[in-house]
Amino acid sequence: MKAIVYTEYGPPDVLQLKEVEKPAPQANEILIRILATSVNYGDLVARRFSHVKPHEFNMPLPFWLLARLAFGYRRPKNTILGNELAGEIEAVGAQVTHFRVGDQVFGYRGQSMRANAEYVCMPEDGEVALKPHNLTFEQAAVVPYGAITALNLLRKANIQKGQKVLILGASGSIGSAAVQLATHLGAHVTGVCSTPRMAFVKSLGADQVIDYTRTDFTQSGETYDLIFDILGKSSFSRCRGSLKQAGIYLLASFKLRHLTDMLVTSVAGRQKVICAMTPEKTGDLQRIKALIEAGTLTAVVDRCFPLEQTADAHRYVEQGFKKGPVAITVDHTS
Ligand SMILES: NC(=O)c1ccc[n+]([C@@H]2O[C@H](COP(=O)([O-])OP(=O)(O)OC[C@H]3O[C@@H](n4cnc5c(N)ncnc54)[C@H](OP(=O)(O)O)[C@@H]3O)[C@@H](O)[C@H]2O)c1
């Protein structure tokens, strides 16, 4: 089968189209003929991991070291990137009961990756579900990572109807899902992003959009029940004046100082800092499928690239051009 393979860390040029062995399903696995996959934040970090310095990594130093060992210290251990996919089941293992050959599915592979390819095997109880019937394969392939992460992290804040929520990083994969989910929960949502992505964030349902290149939200005098900082670009000391009395500062990316703030606020004061990570397996895709079919969550694809041009997709994402997720189309006839 065709796959995009990289055997050394580096710029997008390290990604090469190659013929590799087609996987065969174990007894508890399904074999998915991938029709669309994606390029997201995780792919970019994994592709150039040996060049990512600890201070650039969005987690404390021990996490950087553990991740680097897991991904391969000098060379990538797993040579095929891609953590999201949508496609059709081509074969099932002898013990598979929930899926059938021909089912259209979408899935999330987290750090297991290997979705930038024509085929992949997944355990039937993995992060895989029937594809929402109202999405194309490309749309379905860009949903899982952002939606699973946003859903899991927002649960920590227990958003109530009428609350005011500010989302920093609202134009990204996680942020665009978070804007839609918080709006669905009845919150008044303010998205923060840069000028070119304001219309995109507004189109997701945000009540207000702040352009951080022109306006500093901490100076507006507005206060929020929740500030969700996806990239960990801000700090509790900067945000606390913009939080209500019992407000929460929730971080998807955090450093040691944020963890210290979490510890201190867990024992003192009403405002809380929460640093949270999504587990590798959440079982949330069924819920996400239902939200999409109900029209609560939409999938916006900024651009599609053919599998052969995955390196170009990396360049496009890396240069900061994307307005929404980027999909990869896998054409089995070419
Ligand atoms: N906790 C977890 O379990 C978990 C899981 C996965 C990923 N993460 C973290 O999530 C982050 C990636 O998120 P993502 O995949 O959504 O990223 P993404 O799709 O790459 O998008 C990031 C967005 O942030 C915006 N941005 C950059 N600087 C900003 C600023 N100062 N203020 C507001 N927005 C800014 C960028 O667009 P603009 O032009 O609009 O600025 C971009 O659209 C990483 O830091 C990663 O570590 C956490």
The ligand as a MOL file (V3000), in Angstrom:
LIG
                    3D

  0  0  0     0  0            999 V3000
M  V30 BEGIN CTAB
M  V30 COUNTS 48 52 0 0 0
M  V30 BEGIN ATOM
M  V30 1 N -4.3180 18.8360 26.9460 0
M  V30 2 C -4.4400 17.9730 25.9700 0
M  V30 3 O -4.8840 16.8310 26.1650 0
M  V30 4 C -4.0010 18.3720 24.5910 0
M  V30 5 C -4.2400 17.4960 23.5210 0
M  V30 6 C -3.8260 17.8730 22.2530 0
M  V30 7 C -3.2090 19.1060 22.0590 0
M  V30 8 N -3.0020 19.9340 23.1240 0 CHG=1
M  V30 9 C -2.3770 21.2420 22.9360 0
M  V30 10 O -3.1870 21.9990 22.0640 0
M  V30 11 C -2.3470 22.8940 21.3420 0
M  V30 12 C -2.6980 22.8080 19.8670 0
M  V30 13 O -4.0270 23.1540 19.6890 0
M  V30 14 P -4.7030 23.0470 18.2660 0
M  V30 15 O -4.4270 21.7040 17.7010 0
M  V30 16 O -6.0820 23.5250 18.3780 0 CHG=-1
M  V30 17 O -3.7980 24.0560 17.4630 0
M  V30 18 P -3.9150 24.5240 15.9520 0
M  V30 19 O -5.0240 23.8660 15.2410 0
M  V30 20 O -2.5350 24.4150 15.4280 0
M  V30 21 O -4.3200 26.0280 16.1100 0
M  V30 22 C -3.7230 26.9010 17.0060 0
M  V30 23 C -4.4180 28.2510 16.8220 0
M  V30 24 O -4.0030 29.1460 17.8330 0
M  V30 25 C -3.9800 30.4250 17.2800 0
M  V30 26 N -3.0860 31.2910 18.0950 0
M  V30 27 C -1.7440 31.3810 18.0130 0
M  V30 28 N -1.2960 32.2700 18.9410 0
M  V30 29 C -2.3920 32.7390 19.6240 0
M  V30 30 C -2.5990 33.6810 20.7020 0
M  V30 31 N -1.5810 34.3420 21.2660 0
M  V30 32 N -3.8730 33.9070 21.1490 0
M  V30 33 C -4.9180 33.2740 20.5890 0
M  V30 34 N -4.7840 32.3880 19.5470 0
M  V30 35 C -3.5360 32.1130 19.0830 0
M  V30 36 C -3.5910 30.2500 15.8360 0
M  V30 37 O -4.2920 31.0490 14.9710 0
M  V30 38 P -4.3850 32.6150 15.0530 0
M  V30 39 O -3.7860 33.1090 13.8050 0
M  V30 40 O -5.8460 32.8610 15.1550 0
M  V30 41 O -3.5820 33.0550 16.2120 0
M  V30 42 C -4.0900 28.8390 15.4870 0
M  V30 43 O -5.2690 28.8220 14.7260 0
M  V30 44 C -0.9160 22.5180 21.6040 0
M  V30 45 O -0.3460 23.4850 22.4140 0
M  V30 46 C -1.0160 21.1630 22.2850 0
M  V30 47 O -0.0030 20.9720 23.2280 0
M  V30 48 C -3.4070 19.5920 24.3730 0
M  V30 END ATOM
M  V30 BEGIN BOND
M  V30 1 1 1 2
M  V30 2 2 2 3
M  V30 3 1 2 4
M  V30 4 1 4 5
M  V30 5 2 4 48
M  V30 6 2 5 6
M  V30 7 1 6 7
M  V30 8 2 7 8
M  V30 9 1 8 9
M  V30 10 1 8 48
M  V30 11 1 9 10
M  V30 12 1 9 46
M  V30 13 1 10 11
M  V30 14 1 11 12
M  V30 15 1 11 44
M  V30 16 1 12 13
M  V30 17 1 13 14
M  V30 18 2 14 15
M  V30 19 1 14 16
M  V30 20 1 14 17
M  V30 21 1 17 18
M  V30 22 2 18 19
M  V30 23 1 18 20
M  V30 24 1 18 21
M  V30 25 1 21 22
M  V30 26 1 22 23
M  V30 27 1 23 24
M  V30 28 1 23 42
M  V30 29 1 24 25
M  V30 30 1 25 26
M  V30 31 1 25 36
M  V30 32 1 26 27
M  V30 33 1 26 35
M  V30 34 2 27 28
M  V30 35 1 28 29
M  V30 36 1 29 30
M  V30 37 2 29 35
M  V30 38 1 30 31
M  V30 39 2 30 32
M  V30 40 1 32 33
M  V30 41 2 33 34
M  V30 42 1 34 35
M  V30 43 1 36 37
M  V30 44 1 36 42
M  V30 45 1 37 38
M  V30 46 2 38 39
M  V30 47 1 38 40
M  V30 48 1 38 41
M  V30 49 1 42 43
M  V30 50 1 44 45
M  V30 51 1 44 46
M  V30 52 1 46 47
M  V30 END BOND
M  V30 END CTAB
M  END
